[in-house]
Structure formats: structure tokens, C-alpha cells
């Protein structure tokens, strides 16, 4: 009889389909985590590298050295803060991208690219060319783009919106410095 050969499964015995499903889920999660880490590193490294390249190409000498106020930080502090700001904005943009925010609202991608371009432009304009008035205009445009990013990013991911706040503070300081130098 066939029923005599049957035995009841115990709860301790893993089934082959359950083991295979668990392994597949684990492999999918690992692959997804690797892709996420790869995209995160690209999202942070690209703005960081572009800012570093801009700093290198524009030189480290300041043409506004004679007119600077006492509270003017050294030029390396500007460079470090610019690198940090671009990296934070890259992380913030990645958080929005990971949740599909740029597909749903393409205007946010334009605002992010505008703030990236204006952030890259400010240093060479002020320190390289010494055009402080133009630098003030760039700061105002950068501040407006960052405000748009903060508002749009907050709707998609509140953490991404909060990450823009230190960048807004930095650009406010830059605008104040530009205003004092005019």
C-alpha cells in the first residue's frame, strides 16, 4: 500500500522549495543592496569630483585677498565647505532618486542640476575672476535653486529635504560675504 510509505513531515525538516525560496530572496536582496550602494557612490562621487576639478582648475589664489574682511575664512575653508555641500546635495538627490521622485517630478531634476552648475560656477567667478557682483548674482540663483530643491525633496523624502538645510546655510553665508565685498 502506498499509504504505508508516506510519513508526516516534521517542522524541523526544511523543504526544498522553502530553502530555494529563502536563498532566492536573500540573493535578490544582496543584489539590490549592491546596486543601491553602487548608485549611491556614483551620486555622491560625481558632484564631489566635479567640485574638486573646479577647485583645481580655478586655482587657489584669491584675487579678492586685499578687500577681504576680518571674519573672512581662509580659502581652503571655502573649498572644504563647497566639497561638503556638493556631497550632501548628491546624497539628498540620491534619496529622492531612489524613491522615484525625479520621474514623478522632472522639475526637481532641473533644480538639482541648476544648483550643481551654480555651485560649480561660484568659486571660479569670485576667486578666479574677482567678479564679486556676478558672484552675488550666482549666490542668489543658487539660493533660489536650493530652496526649490528643499521644498521638492521634502515632499518625496523628508530626510532629503532636511539635508538641503546645511547647504542653504552655507549659501546664505556666501551671499552675505559677497554682499560685504561689493
Helices and strands as residue ranges (DSSP letters): H 2-5, H 16-58, H 75-98, H 101-104, H 106-123, I 124-129, H 132-156, H 158-181
